[in-house]
């Protein structure tokens, strides 16, 4: 059964052309939409057995590729903040202001 994802208000006719010029794929756009709706994902940066592991992949409808995270970060659409959970360092992923502007909407 597919997970229902709440929608954000967006102006798709305007931003659709912009997303084509930015060369974003449908899964990347869906990932940004889900981040805008407060879904969270964290990347483990603590040296050890779980280094590089993505925590919270179940919060998203598609498969998240690390190379997509790197691309979206390089484009300035997502940002990472350092967080410590139970003494282990993670980088929490959030939608940047530019990413929200690109989606053309506001949080609902």
N, C-alpha and C positions, 0 to 999 in steps of 0.2 A: 504494500500500500504506500503510495507516494506521500511524502510529508508535505503538509500545507505550509507555504511560506507567505507571511504577510507582505503585502506590496507597499512600496513607497510611492508617493506622488511624484511622477516624473513626466517630463515633456519629451516623449520618445521621438517625435518627428524632428525635433531640433537636435537632440543629442544622438539620435541614430546615425546621422551623417558624421557627427564628430567622432563617434566610436569607430566608424569605418576608417576614418583618417588615422586614428590611433592604433588601428589593427588589433583590436581586442576580440577574442573569441567569445562565443556564447557562454561557455563555462566560466570564463573570467568575468563577464558581465554579471552572470548569476551570482558568482562569489561576491562581487562588490555589492550587489543588491542585498544579499543576506547579511553582509557586514553592516550595511546601513540599518538593518533591522535587528541589530544588537546580537547577532550570532558571534561567538568568540572562537579563536584558535590561538594556540600558543606553541612556540618552537623552543624545545629544550636546548639550552646553550651551556649546560653544566657538563664538563668532561666526565664521561662515564658510559655505562651501557645504554642509556637512553638519549645520548647526545644526538641532536638532529631530529628527534622524534616529534611529530606533530600531535599535540594534545587537543582534542575537541573536534576532530574530523567528523564525528557523528552529528555535529550541529549543522552540517551543510548537506545539501541535496546531491551534490556531485563529488567526484574524486578530485582532491586538491593536489596539484603538482607543485613541488618546491620551485621548479623553474618559473612557474606562473607567479608565485609569490615574489621571486627576485625581479621579474619583469615589472610587476605592478609597483614594487618598491622603487625601482629605477625611474619609473614614470611619475612617481610622486603621488600615486593614488592611494597607497596604504602606508601606514607608519607602524613602527614597532616600539614598544615601551618595555623597559626591563622590569620584571616582577620576580619576587622570590616566594615560592610556595614550599613549605616544609623544608627550608634550607636549600632548595634546588632552584637554580636560576632559569627563568624562561623569558622569552621575548613575546609579549602579547601583541597581537595584530589588531589594528584599528583602521577604520576608514579615515583618510585625511580630509581636510576641508576641500582640497582640490578634487578628491574623489567624489565627495558629496555634490560639488558643483557640476562635475561631469555627468553624474546621474540626473542632474537637473531637477532635483526635488528637495524635499525636506522630510525629516523623520516623522512618521505617523505612529 
